Amino acid sequence: MSIKMARPKRATRDQYGETKQRYQIMLTETSSLELDKVAEELGVTRSEVLEWMLRGGGLDIAKQYKTIQESMAS
């Protein structure tokens, strides 16, 4: 049994030495639901999950995923 933590309404400002700005992105429903699930599990905002992914090497993983997808299509 896991205990769910309430997500904060807003991530801490200036936590990274800069103020967050509002941006709009588009996701598939599947990706959006997965992002919600992870944010809920971690007790943070969706924005914070994306911040951690990008700062923690997520761009490198995305590049590897694209390479794998391209090689499978060939």
Secondary structure, 3 states (H helix, E strand, C coil): CCCCCCCCCCCCCCCCCCCCCCCCCCCCHHHHHHHHHHHHHHCCCHHHHHHHHHHCCHHHHHHHHHHHHHHHHC
